[in-house]
Amino acid sequence: MCAEAPGGPGLSSVPTGLYLRTLGSLGLALLRAWGCLGRTHHLPAHWSAFRDPEHRLVSFLWPAQLGGCGVLGVGIWLAATQGSFATLSSSFPSLSAANLLIITGAFVMAIGFVGCLGAIKENKCLLLTFFLLLLLVFLLEATIAILFFAYTDKIDRYAQRDLKKGLHLYGTQGNVGLTNAWSIIQTDFRCCGVSNYTDWFEVYNATRVPDSCCLEFSESCGLHAPGTWWKAPCYETVKVWLQENLLAVGIFGLCTALVQILGLTFAMTMYCQVVKADTYCA
């Protein structure tokens, strides 16, 4: 028999199975610890599954943030310089172009901020909040579109009735926005009144129209004979213009939906990756 080397038993005396299991456990523990450190600091290049969703989501949200900031800025500028510009509805006086732009811009910025913060911090709660908010907006838009096409006739009747009611506020104190909006629409679209130029007769209690209805603008031209006024109804004229540009409106709607679907996909992908990483590092 061979004598043992001084200093105790050699490696050959350790069972091979136990040795391999020990090395395997040690290596697995090191890999797990290394993986958790990598997720909170800098991940290795071949672990791109944990890193790419964050980069994609942040890169996707920055343009949205800038767009929302721009829309908000335009809304604030309109509110400061033009008052309640493009307020045509008497039932919803706050439904002006400026207010809509301010609300839309602020909402886009808020959602984008939640998404960016969730992606940078890899926070499951923020990512899920961003996903749910964006999903809610998407479903709300889809519902509004479906209801609009389903009840087009009723919406037409209500809109015309409400617009005619709003004509009585034309030129009155505190309704500069409505007055400017009607003047611009009648001048640019070469129309007069909601359904007919006679709509203005009820407003003035006389045979007259605003000067913006005149074929050739001049002071008090609205008091002249009807032959000098635009005859086309504004509601139908604007409706025809929208129908002629329906392709552009449809493309804009599809692009908006596509952007929202991409945002939902990126957010859920990163959320799942963070959940997997947390489970792996637990």
ZICOR-V645278 format. One record per residue. N is the residue number from 0. RES is the residue in one small letter. PHI is phi in radians with two decimals (* if undefined). D_LAST is the distance of its C-alpha to the last C-alpha in whole Angstrom. Layout:
BEGIN
<<N:RES:PHI:D_LAST> <N:RES:PHI:D_LAST>>
END
This chain:
BEGIN
<<0:m:*:50> <1:c:-1.48:48> <2:a:-1.38:47> <3:e:-1.24:44> <4:a:-1.19:43> <5:p:-1.06:44> <6:g:1.77:40> <7:g:1.94:39> <8:p:-1.18:38> <9:g:-1.45:37> <10:l:-1.15:34> <11:s:-1.18:36> <12:s:-1.45:36> <13:v:-1.46:32> <14:p:-1.00:31> <15:t:-1.07:30> <16:g:-1.07:27> <17:l:-1.13:26> <18:y:-1.12:26> <19:l:-1.16:24> <20:r:-1.14:22> <21:t:-1.10:21> <22:l:-1.08:21> <23:g:-1.13:19> <24:s:-1.11:16> <25:l:-1.12:17> <26:g:-1.13:17> <27:l:-1.12:13> <28:a:-1.11:12> <29:l:-1.12:14> <30:l:-1.12:13> <31:r:-1.12:9> <32:a:-1.12:10> <33:w:-1.14:13> <34:g:-1.12:11> <35:c:-1.16:9> <36:l:-1.14:12> <37:g:-1.12:14> <38:r:-1.23:13> <39:t:-1.55:14> <40:h:-2.07:17> <41:h:-2.20:19> <42:l:-1.41:17> <43:p:-1.08:19> <44:a:-1.07:22> <45:h:-1.42:21> <46:w:-1.74:18> <47:s:-1.13:20> <48:a:-1.08:18> <49:f:-1.51:16> <50:r:-1.77:19> <51:d:-1.04:22> <52:p:-1.01:21> <53:e:-1.10:21> <54:h:-1.12:24> <55:r:-1.13:26> <56:l:-1.17:25> <57:v:-1.13:26> <58:s:-1.11:29> <59:f:-1.29:30> <60:l:-1.49:30> <61:w:-1.06:32> <62:p:-1.05:35> <63:a:-1.12:35> <64:q:-1.09:34> <65:l:-1.15:38> <66:g:-1.10:39> <67:g:-1.09:38> <68:c:-1.13:40> <69:g:-1.12:43> <70:v:-1.09:43> <71:l:-1.09:43> <72:g:-1.11:45> <73:v:-1.12:48> <74:g:-1.08:48> <75:i:-1.14:48> <76:w:-1.11:51> <77:l:-1.09:53> <78:a:-1.12:52> <79:a:-1.38:54> <80:t:-1.82:57> <81:q:-1.98:58> <82:g:1.15:57> <83:s:-1.48:56> <84:f:-1.11:57> <85:a:1.12:57> <86:t:-1.62:57> <87:l:-1.79:59> <88:s:-1.61:58> <89:s:-1.42:60> <90:s:-1.35:57> <91:f:-2.21:54> <92:p:-1.11:55> <93:s:-1.42:52> <94:l:-1.46:51> <95:s:-1.84:52> <96:a:-1.05:51> <97:a:-1.10:50> <98:n:-1.13:48> <99:l:-1.10:46> <100:l:-1.16:45> <101:i:-1.12:44> <102:i:-1.12:42> <103:t:-1.11:41> <104:g:-1.09:40> <105:a:-1.14:38> <106:f:-1.17:36> <107:v:-1.10:35> <108:m:-1.13:34> <109:a:-1.13:32> <110:i:-1.12:30> <111:g:-1.09:30> <112:f:-1.11:29> <113:v:-1.06:26> <114:g:-1.14:25> <115:c:-1.10:25> <116:l:-1.11:23> <117:g:-1.13:20> <118:a:-1.24:20> <119:i:-1.19:21> <120:k:-1.48:18> <121:e:0.92:16> <122:n:-1.69:16> <123:k:-1.12:15> <124:c:-1.11:18> <125:l:-1.17:20> <126:l:-1.11:20> <127:l:-1.19:20> <128:t:-1.08:23> <129:f:-1.05:25> <130:f:-1.06:25> <131:l:-1.19:26> <132:l:-1.11:29> <133:l:-1.16:30> <134:l:-1.14:30> <135:l:-1.08:32> <136:v:-1.10:34> <137:f:-1.07:35> <138:l:-1.17:36> <139:l:-1.13:38> <140:e:-1.09:40> <141:a:-1.11:40> <142:t:-1.11:41> <143:i:-1.09:44> <144:a:-1.11:45> <145:i:-1.13:46> <146:l:-1.12:48> <147:f:-1.09:50> <148:f:-1.27:51> <149:a:-1.35:51> <150:y:-2.13:53> <151:t:-1.04:55> <152:d:-1.11:59> <153:k:-1.13:58> <154:i:-1.13:56> <155:d:-1.03:59> <156:r:-1.12:61> <157:y:-1.15:59> <158:a:-1.12:59> <159:q:-1.13:62> <160:r:-1.12:63> <161:d:-1.22:61> <162:l:-1.16:62> <163:k:-1.12:66> <164:k:-1.13:65> <165:g:-1.22:63> <166:l:-1.04:67> <167:h:-1.21:68> <168:l:-1.62:66> <169:y:-1.09:67> <170:g:1.35:69> <171:t:-1.50:68> <172:q:-1.18:67> <173:g:1.47:63> <174:n:-2.19:63> <175:v:-1.11:63> <176:g:-1.08:60> <177:l:-1.12:61> <178:t:-1.09:65> <179:n:-1.11:63> <180:a:-1.10:61> <181:w:-1.15:64> <182:s:-1.10:66> <183:i:-1.18:64> <184:i:-1.09:63> <185:q:-1.19:67> <186:t:-1.31:68> <187:d:-1.28:66> <188:f:-1.65:66> <189:r:0.94:69> <190:c:-2.37:69> <191:c:-2.65:71> <192:g:1.35:69> <193:v:-1.37:67> <194:s:-1.95:69> <195:n:-3.01:72> <196:y:-1.13:74> <197:t:-1.22:75> <198:d:-1.02:72> <199:w:-1.33:73> <200:f:-1.09:77> <201:e:-1.22:75> <202:v:-1.25:73> <203:y:-1.59:76> <204:n:0.96:79> <205:a:-2.83:81> <206:t:-1.47:81> <207:r:-2.71:79> <208:v:-2.39:76> <209:p:-1.12:74> <210:d:-1.11:75> <211:s:-1.24:72> <212:c:-1.53:73> <213:c:-1.35:76> <214:l:-1.08:77> <215:e:-2.21:78> <216:f:-1.21:77> <217:s:-2.77:79> <218:e:-1.08:79> <219:s:1.06:80> <220:c:-1.21:80> <221:g:-1.20:78> <222:l:-1.59:82> <223:h:-1.34:84> <224:a:-1.20:84> <225:p:-1.00:81> <226:g:-1.15:82> <227:t:-1.71:81> <228:w:-1.97:77> <229:w:-1.21:74> <230:k:-1.78:75> <231:a:-1.20:71> <232:p:-1.31:69> <233:c:-1.16:66> <234:y:-1.09:63> <235:e:-1.19:64> <236:t:-1.12:65> <237:v:-1.17:61> <238:k:-1.10:60> <239:v:-1.11:62> <240:w:-1.07:60> <241:l:-1.14:57> <242:q:-1.15:57> <243:e:-1.18:59> <244:n:-1.82:56> <245:l:-1.10:53> <246:l:-1.08:52> <247:a:-1.12:51> <248:v:-1.11:49> <249:g:-1.13:48> <250:i:-1.11:46> <251:f:-1.08:45> <252:g:-1.13:43> <253:l:-1.15:42> <254:c:-1.11:40> <255:t:-1.08:39> <256:a:-1.12:37> <257:l:-1.11:36> <258:v:-1.08:34> <259:q:-1.17:33> <260:i:-1.14:31> <261:l:-1.10:30> <262:g:-1.06:28> <263:l:-1.09:27> <264:t:-1.13:26> <265:f:-1.08:24> <266:a:-1.13:22> <267:m:-1.21:21> <268:t:-1.09:20> <269:m:-1.20:18> <270:y:-1.03:16> <271:c:-1.13:15> <272:q:-1.14:14> <273:v:-1.15:12> <274:v:-1.08:10> <275:k:-1.12:10> <276:a:-1.12:8> <277:d:-1.12:6> <278:t:-1.16:5> <279:y:-1.17:6> <280:c:-1.58:4> <281:a:-1.21:0>>
END
